[in-house]
Amino acid sequence: MELRPIIVIQDMVNTKPILKKTQCLKWLKPVIDKNAEITIRIVNNNESKVLNNLYCKKKYPTNVLAFLVDDSFHIIGDIVLCAPVIEKEAIEQSKSLEAHYAHLIIHGALHLYGYDHKDEKDAYIMEAQEIKILTSLGYRNPYLIEENKSQ
């Protein structure tokens, strides 16, 4: 029997699901182990703000948070996505909502595997991985889109 990642989607915001498990597996396949267990939770501004304050000491909602639950045998973790922030950013950055969700789910998964962007060197390494994965999936470099929008 072939091992396959376990992905659970908890959408606490939308009455009609906006993410499909097959879609998320496609985005995560280049990042996660075959035996990973990941919960993707879509939340509102308030829940994101509470979690961001509790765990990161930041008093505002954020687009994505990643929580590693266990990595002793395989990765078990949670990726929390704030739907209103993601929707606003997608519009501001002239991205499709799908492309932005793909980017942030990949970004969150990379955090679960130890990537970070606390300093310039680490940010460069993490962004390079994101760009490589996203372009292999047919998405544009999300950082070029952001740079073009700000010019």
C-alpha positions in Angstrom: 0.0 0.0 0.0 1.4 3.4 -1.0 1.7 6.0 1.6 -0.2 9.2 1.0 -0.3 12.4 3.0 -3.3 13.1 5.1 -4.8 16.5 4.5 -7.7 17.7 6.5 -9.4 21.0 5.6 -11.4 22.9 8.2 -13.1 25.9 6.7 -14.5 28.0 9.5 -15.5 30.9 7.2 -17.1 29.8 4.0 -20.4 27.9 3.7 -19.2 26.5 0.3 -15.7 25.1 0.5 -13.1 27.2 -1.4 -10.3 24.6 -1.2 -10.4 21.0 -2.4 -8.3 18.3 -0.8 -7.0 17.2 -4.3 -6.0 20.8 -5.0 -4.1 21.2 -1.7 -2.4 17.8 -2.2 -1.2 18.9 -5.6 0.3 22.1 -4.1 1.8 20.3 -1.1 3.2 17.3 -3.0 6.6 19.0 -3.8 7.0 20.0 -0.1 5.7 17.3 2.2 6.6 13.7 3.0 4.3 11.0 1.8 3.3 10.2 5.4 2.7 13.8 6.5 -0.5 14.8 8.3 -1.5 18.4 7.8 -4.6 20.3 8.8 -5.4 23.4 6.8 -7.8 25.7 8.8 -9.4 28.7 7.2 -10.3 31.3 9.7 -11.7 34.8 10.1 -9.8 37.9 11.1 -10.7 37.5 14.8 -9.3 33.9 15.1 -6.2 34.8 13.1 -5.6 37.9 15.4 -6.0 35.8 18.6 -3.6 33.1 17.3 -1.1 35.7 16.0 -1.1 37.5 19.3 -0.9 34.3 21.4 1.9 32.7 19.5 3.8 35.6 17.7 2.9 38.5 20.0 1.5 40.5 17.1 -1.9 42.1 17.6 -3.3 41.8 14.1 -4.6 39.1 11.8 -2.1 37.6 9.4 -2.4 35.7 6.2 -0.8 32.4 7.3 0.4 30.8 10.5 2.1 27.4 10.7 2.2 25.2 13.8 4.4 22.1 14.0 2.7 19.5 16.2 5.2 16.7 15.9 8.2 15.8 13.7 9.5 12.7 15.5 8.5 10.2 12.8 6.9 12.4 10.2 5.5 15.9 10.0 2.2 16.6 11.7 1.2 20.2 11.7 -1.4 22.9 11.1 -1.5 25.6 8.6 -3.9 28.4 9.5 -5.1 30.7 6.7 -7.0 33.9 7.3 -9.6 34.2 4.4 -10.3 38.0 4.7 -6.6 38.9 4.7 -5.8 36.5 1.8 -8.7 37.9 -0.2 -7.6 41.5 0.4 -3.9 40.7 -0.5 -4.9 38.9 -3.7 -6.8 42.0 -4.9 -4.0 44.4 -3.8 -1.3 42.2 -5.5 -3.4 41.5 -8.6 -3.2 37.8 -8.1 -5.9 35.2 -8.5 -7.3 33.9 -5.2 -6.2 30.4 -6.2 -2.6 31.5 -6.8 -2.4 33.3 -3.5 -3.8 30.3 -1.6 -1.3 28.0 -3.3 1.5 30.3 -2.4 0.5 30.6 1.3 -0.2 26.9 1.7 3.3 26.1 0.3 4.7 28.9 2.5 3.1 27.4 5.6 4.3 23.9 4.7 7.8 25.1 4.3 7.6 26.6 7.8 6.6 23.2 9.1 9.8 21.8 7.5 12.0 24.4 9.3 12.2 27.1 6.7 12.0 30.7 8.0 12.4 34.3 6.9 13.6 36.0 10.1 16.7 37.3 8.3 17.6 38.2 4.8 19.6 35.1 4.1 16.8 32.7 5.4 14.2 34.7 3.5 16.1 34.4 0.3 16.4 30.6 0.7 12.7 30.2 1.6 11.5 32.5 -1.2 13.7 30.6 -3.7 12.0 27.3 -2.7 8.5 28.9 -2.9 9.3 30.3 -6.4 10.7 27.0 -7.6 7.6 25.0 -6.4 5.1 27.6 -7.6 6.6 27.8 -11.1 6.7 24.0 -11.4 3.0 24.1 -10.7 2.3 26.7 -13.3 2.0 29.8 -11.1 4.0 33.0 -11.5 6.6 34.2 -9.0 4.5 35.8 -6.3 7.3 38.1 -5.3 7.6 39.7 -8.7 3.9 40.3 -8.7 4.2 42.1 -5.4 7.1 44.2 -6.6 5.4 45.1 -9.9 2.3 46.2 -7.9 4.2 48.5 -5.6 6.0 50.3 -8.5 
